[in-house]
Amino acid sequence: MAKISGAVEINRERCKGCNLCVVACPVDVLSLQPKEVNDRGYHFAYAAYPDKCIGCASCALVCPDSCIEVYRVVEK
């Protein structure tokens, strides 16, 4: 049986660091970058633990700026 995992891509320049995606993630994949800021001066979200992603897309659904894309990867 194939294993399905997720892959998260975040547009760092559009992210305003609202933290909604971090809270929505059921497996704690995302976090806000503590030391870096984007061109707009915000601490952006990033995948701190990308291997834990299950591809549920909860983060993308709650993002108010549509900065997040989630892909499902099938591993055989």
Backbone as XML, in Angstrom:
<?xml version="1.0"?>
<chain id="A" units="angstrom">
  <residue number="1" name="MET">
    <atom name="N" x="0.842" y="-1.175" z="0.000"/>
    <atom name="CA" x="0.000" y="0.000" z="0.000"/>
    <atom name="C" x="0.889" y="1.241" z="0.000"/>
  </residue>
  <residue number="2" name="ALA">
    <atom name="N" x="0.518" y="2.223" z="-0.786"/>
    <atom name="CA" x="1.298" y="3.451" z="-0.911"/>
    <atom name="C" x="1.096" y="4.343" z="0.315"/>
  </residue>
  <residue number="3" name="LYS">
    <atom name="N" x="2.140" y="5.020" z="0.676"/>
    <atom name="CA" x="2.078" y="5.964" z="1.792"/>
    <atom name="C" x="1.881" y="7.379" z="1.229"/>
  </residue>
  <residue number="4" name="ILE">
    <atom name="N" x="0.953" y="8.107" z="1.789"/>
    <atom name="CA" x="0.688" y="9.474" z="1.338"/>
    <atom name="C" x="1.227" y="10.441" z="2.379"/>
  </residue>
  <residue number="5" name="SER">
    <atom name="N" x="2.059" y="11.344" z="1.907"/>
    <atom name="CA" x="2.566" y="12.400" z="2.787"/>
    <atom name="C" x="2.312" y="13.736" z="2.104"/>
  </residue>
  <residue number="6" name="GLY">
    <atom name="N" x="2.544" y="14.799" z="2.829"/>
    <atom name="CA" x="2.275" y="16.120" z="2.288"/>
    <atom name="C" x="3.533" y="16.932" z="2.071"/>
  </residue>
  <residue number="7" name="ALA">
    <atom name="N" x="3.408" y="17.950" z="1.256"/>
    <atom name="CA" x="4.489" y="18.898" z="1.021"/>
    <atom name="C" x="3.884" y="20.298" z="1.049"/>
  </residue>
  <residue number="8" name="VAL">
    <atom name="N" x="4.465" y="21.182" z="1.847"/>
    <atom name="CA" x="3.939" y="22.535" z="2.016"/>
    <atom name="C" x="4.879" y="23.539" z="1.366"/>
  </residue>
  <residue number="9" name="GLU">
    <atom name="N" x="4.302" y="24.438" z="0.567"/>
    <atom name="CA" x="5.064" y="25.547" z="-0.006"/>
    <atom name="C" x="4.433" y="26.840" z="0.471"/>
  </residue>
  <residue number="10" name="ILE">
    <atom name="N" x="5.262" y="27.722" z="1.022"/>
    <atom name="CA" x="4.776" y="28.996" z="1.557"/>
    <atom name="C" x="5.447" y="30.139" z="0.816"/>
  </residue>
  <residue number="11" name="ASN">
    <atom name="N" x="4.648" y="31.070" z="0.331"/>
    <atom name="CA" x="5.187" y="32.264" z="-0.314"/>
    <atom name="C" x="5.614" y="33.220" z="0.797"/>
  </residue>
  <residue number="12" name="ARG">
    <atom name="N" x="6.890" y="33.243" z="1.098"/>
    <atom name="CA" x="7.416" y="34.007" z="2.232"/>
    <atom name="C" x="7.220" y="35.514" z="2.080"/>
  </residue>
  <residue number="13" name="GLU">
    <atom name="N" x="7.257" y="36.003" z="0.865"/>
    <atom name="CA" x="7.141" y="37.450" z="0.659"/>
    <atom name="C" x="5.712" y="37.950" z="0.864"/>
  </residue>
  <residue number="14" name="ARG">
    <atom name="N" x="4.721" y="37.119" z="0.630"/>
    <atom name="CA" x="3.322" y="37.511" z="0.825"/>
    <atom name="C" x="2.842" y="37.272" z="2.239"/>
  </residue>
  <residue number="15" name="CYS">
    <atom name="N" x="3.528" y="36.406" z="2.992"/>
    <atom name="CA" x="3.099" y="36.034" z="4.338"/>
    <atom name="C" x="3.236" y="37.216" z="5.294"/>
  </residue>
  <residue number="16" name="LYS">
    <atom name="N" x="2.195" y="37.450" z="6.088"/>
    <atom name="CA" x="2.240" y="38.550" z="7.055"/>
    <atom name="C" x="2.384" y="38.054" z="8.490"/>
  </residue>
  <residue number="17" name="GLY">
    <atom name="N" x="2.644" y="36.758" z="8.659"/>
    <atom name="CA" x="2.907" y="36.219" z="9.992"/>
    <atom name="C" x="1.730" y="36.271" z="10.935"/>
  </residue>
  <residue number="18" name="CYS">
    <atom name="N" x="0.539" y="36.004" z="10.446"/>
    <atom name="CA" x="-0.658" y="36.087" z="11.287"/>
    <atom name="C" x="-0.781" y="34.902" z="12.256"/>
  </residue>
  <residue number="19" name="ASN">
    <atom name="N" x="-0.032" y="33.826" z="12.001"/>
    <atom name="CA" x="0.032" y="32.655" z="12.879"/>
    <atom name="C" x="-1.188" y="31.740" z="12.780"/>
  </residue>
  <residue number="20" name="LEU">
    <atom name="N" x="-2.141" y="32.029" z="11.918"/>
    <atom name="CA" x="-3.332" y="31.183" z="11.790"/>
    <atom name="C" x="-2.978" y="29.788" z="11.285"/>
  </residue>
  <residue number="21" name="CYS">
    <atom name="N" x="-2.050" y="29.699" z="10.352"/>
    <atom name="CA" x="-1.665" y="28.394" z="9.808"/>
    <atom name="C" x="-0.945" y="27.546" z="10.849"/>
  </residue>
  <residue number="22" name="VAL">
    <atom name="N" x="-0.144" y="28.183" z="11.678"/>
    <atom name="CA" x="0.588" y="27.463" z="12.725"/>
    <atom name="C" x="-0.391" y="26.827" z="13.698"/>
  </residue>
  <residue number="23" name="VAL">
    <atom name="N" x="-1.422" y="27.566" z="14.073"/>
    <atom name="CA" x="-2.427" y="27.072" z="15.014"/>
    <atom name="C" x="-3.294" y="25.989" z="14.362"/>
  </residue>
  <residue number="24" name="ALA">
    <atom name="N" x="-3.577" y="26.109" z="13.064"/>
    <atom name="CA" x="-4.469" y="25.172" z="12.372"/>
    <atom name="C" x="-3.823" y="23.827" z="12.080"/>
  </residue>
  <residue number="25" name="CYS">
    <atom name="N" x="-2.519" y="23.748" z="12.054"/>
    <atom name="CA" x="-1.837" y="22.504" z="11.690"/>
    <atom name="C" x="-1.997" y="21.459" z="12.808"/>
  </residue>
  <residue number="26" name="PRO">
    <atom name="N" x="-2.597" y="20.301" z="12.488"/>
    <atom name="CA" x="-2.827" y="19.296" z="13.527"/>
    <atom name="C" x="-1.580" y="18.523" z="13.957"/>
  </residue>
  <residue number="27" name="VAL">
    <atom name="N" x="-0.517" y="18.585" z="13.158"/>
    <atom name="CA" x="0.697" y="17.820" z="13.494"/>
    <atom name="C" x="1.907" y="18.735" z="13.730"/>
  </residue>
  <residue number="28" name="ASP">
    <atom name="N" x="1.684" y="20.008" z="13.938"/>
    <atom name="CA" x="2.725" y="20.991" z="14.284"/>
    <atom name="C" x="3.882" y="21.028" z="13.298"/>
  </residue>
  <residue number="29" name="VAL">
    <atom name="N" x="3.562" y="21.123" z="12.014"/>
    <atom name="CA" x="4.587" y="21.227" z="10.972"/>
    <atom name="C" x="5.117" y="22.652" z="10.867"/>
  </residue>
  <residue number="30" name="LEU">
    <atom name="N" x="4.229" y="23.626" z="10.987"/>
    <atom name="CA" x="4.587" y="25.020" z="10.728"/>
    <atom name="C" x="4.977" y="25.786" z="11.985"/>
  </residue>
  <residue number="31" name="SER">
    <atom name="N" x="5.760" y="26.835" z="11.746"/>
    <atom name="CA" x="6.179" y="27.745" z="12.813"/>
    <atom name="C" x="6.476" y="29.093" z="12.177"/>
  </residue>
  <residue number="32" name="LEU">
    <atom name="N" x="6.545" y="30.130" z="12.988"/>
    <atom name="CA" x="6.946" y="31.437" z="12.479"/>
    <atom name="C" x="8.458" y="31.580" z="12.614"/>
  </residue>
  <residue number="33" name="GLN">
    <atom name="N" x="9.075" y="32.137" z="11.594"/>
    <atom name="CA" x="10.521" y="32.338" z="11.596"/>
    <atom name="C" x="10.874" y="33.346" z="12.690"/>
  </residue>
  <residue number="34" name="PRO">
    <atom name="N" x="11.643" y="32.949" z="13.710"/>
    <atom name="CA" x="11.909" y="33.837" z="14.842"/>
    <atom name="C" x="12.934" y="34.933" z="14.562"/>
  </residue>
  <residue number="35" name="LYS">
    <atom name="N" x="13.863" y="34.709" z="13.629"/>
    <atom name="CA" x="14.959" y="35.658" z="13.443"/>
    <atom name="C" x="14.921" y="36.419" z="12.131"/>
  </residue>
  <residue number="36" name="GLU">
    <atom name="N" x="14.283" y="35.868" z="11.113"/>
    <atom name="CA" x="14.252" y="36.507" z="9.801"/>
    <atom name="C" x="12.904" y="37.182" z="9.558"/>
  </residue>
  <residue number="37" name="VAL">
    <atom name="N" x="12.924" y="38.210" z="8.725"/>
    <atom name="CA" x="11.696" y="38.872" z="8.289"/>
    <atom name="C" x="11.710" y="38.942" z="6.765"/>
  </residue>
  <residue number="38" name="ASN">
    <atom name="N" x="10.522" y="39.079" z="6.182"/>
    <atom name="CA" x="10.451" y="39.217" z="4.727"/>
    <atom name="C" x="10.619" y="40.684" z="4.335"/>
  </residue>
  <residue number="39" name="ASP">
    <atom name="N" x="10.438" y="40.986" z="3.058"/>
    <atom name="CA" x="10.619" y="42.356" z="2.566"/>
    <atom name="C" x="9.616" y="43.345" z="3.161"/>
  </residue>
  <residue number="40" name="ARG">
    <atom name="N" x="8.504" y="42.827" z="3.659"/>
    <atom name="CA" x="7.477" y="43.693" z="4.250"/>
    <atom name="C" x="7.671" y="43.855" z="5.753"/>
  </residue>
  <residue number="41" name="GLY">
    <atom name="N" x="8.665" y="43.168" z="6.329"/>
    <atom name="CA" x="8.978" y="43.322" z="7.739"/>
    <atom name="C" x="8.268" y="42.365" z="8.669"/>
  </residue>
  <residue number="42" name="TYR">
    <atom name="N" x="7.670" y="41.306" z="8.121"/>
    <atom name="CA" x="6.939" y="40.339" z="8.935"/>
    <atom name="C" x="7.769" y="39.079" z="9.172"/>
  </residue>
  <residue number="43" name="HIS">
    <atom name="N" x="7.593" y="38.474" z="10.330"/>
    <atom name="CA" x="8.145" y="37.150" z="10.593"/>
    <atom name="C" x="7.235" y="36.165" z="9.868"/>
  </residue>
  <residue number="44" name="PHE">
    <atom name="N" x="7.735" y="35.506" z="8.853"/>
    <atom name="CA" x="6.929" y="34.651" z="7.992"/>
    <atom name="C" x="6.852" y="33.214" z="8.506"/>
  </residue>
  <residue number="45" name="ALA">
    <atom name="N" x="5.840" y="32.501" z="8.047"/>
    <atom name="CA" x="5.670" y="31.094" z="8.403"/>
    <atom name="C" x="6.604" y="30.240" z="7.555"/>
  </residue>
  <residue number="46" name="TYR">
    <atom name="N" x="7.028" y="29.118" z="8.116"/>
    <atom name="CA" x="7.854" y="28.171" z="7.379"/>
    <atom name="C" x="7.591" y="26.766" z="7.925"/>
  </residue>
  <residue number="47" name="ALA">
    <atom name="N" x="7.970" y="25.775" z="7.143"/>
    <atom name="CA" x="7.781" y="24.383" z="7.550"/>
    <atom name="C" x="8.947" y="23.965" z="8.434"/>
  </residue>
  <residue number="48" name="ALA">
    <atom name="N" x="8.740" y="23.995" z="9.733"/>
    <atom name="CA" x="9.794" y="23.632" z="10.680"/>
    <atom name="C" x="10.057" y="22.128" z="10.666"/>
  </residue>
  <residue number="49" name="TYR">
    <atom name="N" x="9.015" y="21.338" z="10.469"/>
    <atom name="CA" x="9.124" y="19.875" z="10.443"/>
    <atom name="C" x="8.395" y="19.345" z="9.209"/>
  </residue>
  <residue number="50" name="PRO">
    <atom name="N" x="8.958" y="19.544" z="8.025"/>
    <atom name="CA" x="8.249" y="19.165" z="6.789"/>
    <atom name="C" x="7.961" y="17.672" z="6.665"/>
  </residue>
  <residue number="51" name="ASP">
    <atom name="N" x="8.742" y="16.830" z="7.303"/>
    <atom name="CA" x="8.529" y="15.376" z="7.215"/>
    <atom name="C" x="7.268" y="14.921" z="7.947"/>
  </residue>
  <residue number="52" name="LYS">
    <atom name="N" x="6.743" y="15.753" z="8.845"/>
    <atom name="CA" x="5.547" y="15.390" z="9.609"/>
    <atom name="C" x="4.245" y="15.723" z="8.869"/>
  </residue>
  <residue number="53" name="CYS">
    <atom name="N" x="4.338" y="16.434" z="7.751"/>
    <atom name="CA" x="3.144" y="16.893" z="7.032"/>
    <atom name="C" x="2.333" y="15.716" z="6.510"/>
  </residue>
  <residue number="54" name="ILE">
    <atom name="N" x="1.010" y="15.760" z="6.746"/>
    <atom name="CA" x="0.106" y="14.713" z="6.298"/>
    <atom name="C" x="-0.728" y="15.153" z="5.084"/>
  </residue>
  <residue number="55" name="GLY">
    <atom name="N" x="-0.541" y="16.379" z="4.626"/>
    <atom name="CA" x="-1.231" y="16.865" z="3.441"/>
    <atom name="C" x="-2.684" y="17.210" z="3.643"/>
  </residue>
  <residue number="56" name="CYS">
    <atom name="N" x="-3.083" y="17.553" z="4.849"/>
    <atom name="CA" x="-4.495" y="17.830" z="5.138"/>
    <atom name="C" x="-4.953" y="19.187" z="4.592"/>
  </residue>
  <residue number="57" name="ALA">
    <atom name="N" x="-4.024" y="20.108" z="4.356"/>
    <atom name="CA" x="-4.293" y="21.441" z="3.800"/>
    <atom name="C" x="-5.068" y="22.359" z="4.737"/>
  </residue>
  <residue number="58" name="SER">
    <atom name="N" x="-5.099" y="22.065" z="6.019"/>
    <atom name="CA" x="-5.760" y="22.956" z="6.975"/>
    <atom name="C" x="-5.089" y="24.325" z="6.998"/>
  </residue>
  <residue number="59" name="CYS">
    <atom name="N" x="-3.790" y="24.334" z="6.874"/>
    <atom name="CA" x="-3.046" y="25.599" z="6.886"/>
    <atom name="C" x="-3.438" y="26.473" z="5.694"/>
  </residue>
  <residue number="60" name="ALA">
    <atom name="N" x="-3.549" y="25.865" z="4.519"/>
    <atom name="CA" x="-3.903" y="26.621" z="3.311"/>
    <atom name="C" x="-5.334" y="27.148" z="3.382"/>
  </residue>
  <residue number="61" name="LEU">
    <atom name="N" x="-6.222" y="26.394" z="4.002"/>
    <atom name="CA" x="-7.619" y="26.817" z="4.095"/>
    <atom name="C" x="-7.802" y="28.043" z="4.978"/>
  </residue>
  <residue number="62" name="VAL">
    <atom name="N" x="-7.006" y="28.176" z="6.035"/>
    <atom name="CA" x="-7.178" y="29.307" z="6.950"/>
    <atom name="C" x="-6.325" y="30.514" z="6.584"/>
  </residue>
  <residue number="63" name="CYS">
    <atom name="N" x="-5.402" y="30.378" z="5.642"/>
    <atom name="CA" x="-4.527" y="31.496" z="5.285"/>
    <atom name="C" x="-5.328" y="32.600" z="4.596"/>
  </residue>
  <residue number="64" name="PRO">
    <atom name="N" x="-5.393" y="33.800" z="5.185"/>
    <atom name="CA" x="-6.198" y="34.879" z="4.608"/>
    <atom name="C" x="-5.591" y="35.476" z="3.337"/>
  </residue>
  <residue number="65" name="ASP">
    <atom name="N" x="-4.303" y="35.246" z="3.103"/>
    <atom name="CA" x="-3.630" y="35.824" z="1.940"/>
    <atom name="C" x="-3.273" y="34.795" z="0.875"/>
  </residue>
  <residue number="66" name="SER">
    <atom name="N" x="-3.742" y="33.571" z="1.034"/>
    <atom name="CA" x="-3.480" y="32.483" z="0.081"/>
    <atom name="C" x="-1.996" y="32.330" z="-0.227"/>
  </residue>
  <residue number="67" name="CYS">
    <atom name="N" x="-1.203" y="32.290" z="0.808"/>
    <atom name="CA" x="0.254" y="32.165" z="0.678"/>
    <atom name="C" x="0.723" y="30.722" z="0.695"/>
  </residue>
  <residue number="68" name="ILE">
    <atom name="N" x="-0.175" y="29.793" z="0.963"/>
    <atom name="CA" x="0.236" y="28.411" z="1.194"/>
    <atom name="C" x="-0.371" y="27.473" z="0.157"/>
  </residue>
  <residue number="69" name="GLU">
    <atom name="N" x="0.477" y="26.603" z="-0.378"/>
    <atom name="CA" x="0.029" y="25.530" z="-1.262"/>
    <atom name="C" x="0.457" y="24.214" z="-0.644"/>
  </residue>
  <residue number="70" name="VAL">
    <atom name="N" x="-0.447" y="23.248" z="-0.647"/>
    <atom name="CA" x="-0.153" y="21.932" z="-0.078"/>
    <atom name="C" x="-0.299" y="20.896" z="-1.174"/>
  </residue>
  <residue number="71" name="TYR">
    <atom name="N" x="0.685" y="20.037" z="-1.268"/>
    <atom name="CA" x="0.675" y="18.958" z="-2.250"/>
    <atom name="C" x="0.677" y="17.631" z="-1.515"/>
  </residue>
  <residue number="72" name="ARG">
    <atom name="N" x="0.020" y="16.656" z="-2.107"/>
    <atom name="CA" x="0.050" y="15.297" z="-1.557"/>
    <atom name="C" x="1.011" y="14.480" z="-2.402"/>
  </residue>
  <residue number="73" name="VAL">
    <atom name="N" x="1.941" y="13.831" z="-1.732"/>
    <atom name="CA" x="2.964" y="13.043" z="-2.392"/>
    <atom name="C" x="2.708" y="11.570" z="-2.073"/>
  </residue>
  <residue number="74" name="VAL">
    <atom name="N" x="2.625" y="10.760" z="-3.106"/>
    <atom name="CA" x="2.402" y="9.327" z="-2.932"/>
    <atom name="C" x="3.752" y="8.624" z="-3.027"/>
  </residue>
  <residue number="75" name="GLU">
    <atom name="N" x="4.114" y="7.927" z="-1.956"/>
    <atom name="CA" x="5.366" y="7.177" z="-1.933"/>
    <atom name="C" x="5.031" y="5.694" z="-2.024"/>
  </residue>
  <residue number="76" name="LYS">
    <atom name="N" x="5.647" y="5.020" z="-2.970"/>
    <atom name="CA" x="5.352" y="3.600" z="-3.152"/>
    <atom name="C" x="6.334" y="2.737" z="-2.399"/>
  </residue>
</chain>
